[in-house]
Amino acid sequence: MAGEKGASFDITLDFITGERTLTSWEDGINVDRQARDVTKNTKTVKKNDKITIKMYDGGGYAAIIK
């Protein structure tokens, strides 16, 4: 959760092995007007890939790597 001020940071996936599927739920484009605006993304990731997490004011981020 981002709290009152949004946040953005990078995470290097140096802790995974092989190819994995990352499914994330993140703030949607209209989150500043509609708190329930959420975007679901799915992509293939591998060891040492870098993902950028951006959370808007009061927003959040959740992900599952399988």
N, C-alpha and C positions, 0 to 999 in steps of 0.2 A: 504494500500500500504506500502511496506517495505522500499522504498527508496534505497539508495546505499548499505546499509548493511541489510542482512536478519534479520529476527526476529522470535522468537518462544516464545509462552506463552500459559498458560492454562486458560480456562474459566470454572467456575463451573456454571452449569445450575440450580441455585437455584431459578430462577425467573419463571420457567415454571411449569405447573400443568399437571398431568397425563402423559400418553405416547404421544409423538409427533414424527413427522418425520422431520429429519434434512437433508436438501439437501445442499451440499457445492460444490463450485468450487474452486480448489486450484492448486498451481503450480504443474506441472507434473514432472516426473523424468528427462526429458531432457530439462528443462526450461533454463539451463545455455547455451545451444546451440540453442534452438528454443523457442523464446519468446512466441509463441502461444501454447506451450505445457501446456494444462490445463486438470486436472482430475476432473470428476464429481463423487461425492460419495453421497449415500443415506443410512441413518441408522436410527434406532429407538432410541430415547433418552427419559430420564425421569428426574424428579426433582433430583437435586444434582449430576447428571452425570458430569464428567469432560471431556472436549474436549481439545485437544492440537492443536494449530494452528501454523504451520510452514510455513514461507514465505522465499523464497530465495532472493538473491540480486535483487532488482528491481521488485520483485514479489508481489503477492497480495492474498487475500482470500475474498470470499463472501459466505454467507449462508442464507438460509431461514428455519425457524422453523414453521411448521404448525401443 
